[in-house]
């Protein structure tokens, strides 16, 4: 049963007695479309949270049957080659955690597009009942490959790669209106431009992006949706997010690494800011809630739930004690400040800081920029 269509909604915030009850009076709630975004409804556009309700009729399950209510996306929800193998596992009542290992002696490996083909295989898990019925089924498509990162040098299936990437933000703030064909086209355009890496910057993208990358042999740097400094008290929600991200996109061979937090120090993480380099270095050495507590917890959570690819705690932090390692650099030379020609002097002073530069130069201007014209590009104010 498809539950899309007309729902009703009201401003959220605080506990509401009886909200889940069938007898709850929602006659004064406003109509909204699902899938959709409350930001498209003028009365709700500025709301921090919204409650939704929908009434439908369905026969109750018979003995031994169950019904599943599946939400394909909840925005701003903050509560916490052919390889074949089959196997059976007996489950007990209650929560079960089952792991098993499948050895593939001569796998058909998934490769980045410069190095080879992209064979994919399906993994299907079914939960059956003692009466022989089917309780649930889940299928994911994946590929077999190995990823290593040593001193920020990446290898896929043992072959070292030079990564050439682009930062890719959310295609639209209205995720229920995502153009899947457009996402696939973006992946193809990146490939045609000679790139091999897409940085899913500060978000987990819709499934079509990962499917397209798997099929095209494009690599993905995967962020959690944490950008900029976060206040205390968010660690549990953030680690829940890390665990959910692994479950959502961890099966995709195109995803080659996890990053827990982007710019955890805010704009001060950019070493091209015009202030004393010694002062900036000292700033990045001091313990902080984001670097010392939140980001370390995110890295541990990612590594606990995914042992198949590297995970870094943060992006855009200068090398700092005790290891002076495990960090990339954001250089906004020529965009936020300075000139691109300043890179030579900066690299001479801080060679380790340019070992892996993940952001550099100017952002791509939007098509609708009113002052942009072929006559003025690239001399923009």
HELIX and SHEET records of a PDB file:
HELIX    1   1 UNK A   38  UNK A   40  5                                   3    
HELIX    2   2 UNK A   42  UNK A   44  5                                   3    
HELIX    3   3 UNK A  175  UNK A  177  5                                   3    
HELIX    4   4 UNK A  180  UNK A  192  1                                  13    
HELIX    5   5 UNK A  207  UNK A  216  1                                  10    
HELIX    6   6 UNK A  235  UNK A  249  1                                  15    
HELIX    7   7 UNK A  266  UNK A  269  5                                   4    
HELIX    8   8 UNK A  277  UNK A  285  1                                   9    
HELIX    9   9 UNK A  289  UNK A  294  3                                   6    
HELIX   10  10 UNK A  295  UNK A  305  1                                  11    
HELIX   11  11 UNK A  340  UNK A  342  5                                   3    
HELIX   12  12 UNK A  343  UNK A  349  1                                   7    
HELIX   13  13 UNK A  351  UNK A  354  5                                   4    
SHEET    1   A 3 UNK A  30  UNK A  34  0                                        
SHEET    2   A 3 UNK A   5  UNK A  11 -1                                        
SHEET    3   A 3 UNK A  50  UNK A  53 -1                                        
SHEET    1   B 2 UNK A 121  UNK A 128  0                                        
SHEET    2   B 2 UNK A 134  UNK A 142 -1                                        
SHEET    1   C 3 UNK A 147  UNK A 150  0                                        
SHEET    2   C 3 UNK A 153  UNK A 156 -1                                        
SHEET    3   C 3 UNK A 159  UNK A 160 -1                                        
SHEET    1   D 5 UNK A 165  UNK A 168  0                                        
SHEET    2   D 5 UNK A 197  UNK A 200  1                                        
SHEET    3   D 5 UNK A 219  UNK A 223  1                                        
SHEET    4   D 5 UNK A 255  UNK A 259  1                                        
SHEET    5   D 5 UNK A 310  UNK A 312  1                                        
SHEET    1   E 2 UNK A 329  UNK A 331  0                                        
SHEET    2   E 2 UNK A 357  UNK A 360  1                                        
END                                                                             
